[in-house]
Amino acid sequence: MPGRMSVGLSEIYAFMDRAVAEQLGPDHFVTAQMTPLDTATGRFQWANAGHPAPPLIRQRRVVRRLHGPTTLPVGFGGHEPLVSELDVDRGDRIMCFTDGLVEEHLADGAEFGEEQLIRWVDRVEGTAQRVPAVARSLSHALQLARGGVTTDDATLPLIEWLGPGRAGRGLSRAYPTRWPMMGTQPNTRSWS
């Protein structure tokens, strides 16, 4: 599109890294998953700065995790992130999520975990709902499965590519769901 500025993920990471370090100081950091989707072509890119690998959902099931190189969370002065890429198919969904979603411990002391998250995603996705309804249903199901306990932030943006639209412009939907951080403190350098 004429007049549109193109900024790469490496530049975005560097800008965010400086901003967090300068504005919050050396004892704070922010995890991030930077994920542009070219809605005309279905080219999905991601750069990971401290988040779990997002699952790729195809035909209503998690088919794989989008593992890729990671860099330090924003604010630590990490190296330039390596950008991963994937061409998604029409109807594919990608669910990014924060570690607070899976690291919560259940009443029996066991960690909720990524495998249980994937089972819940497959169960809810199987209902063939639209993105906002899936995100809400998944959010409610996960809160219930975890006994309503949330001691860390738990965010799960769900992105769907609808395929190329008219005049070469693509269509996508994204729906963020964020649970409140109850009783948590800001991230500090004690992160390991």
Secondary structure, 3 states (H helix, E strand, C coil): CCCCCCCCHHHHHHHHHHHHHHHHCCCECECEEECCEECCCCEEEEEEECCCCCEEEECCEEEEECCCCECCCECCCCCCCCCEEEECCCCCEEECCCHHHCCCECCCCCECCHHHHHHHHHHHHCCCCCHHHHHHHHHHHHHHHCCCCCCCCEECCEEEEEEECHHHCEEEEEECCEECCCCCCCCECCCC
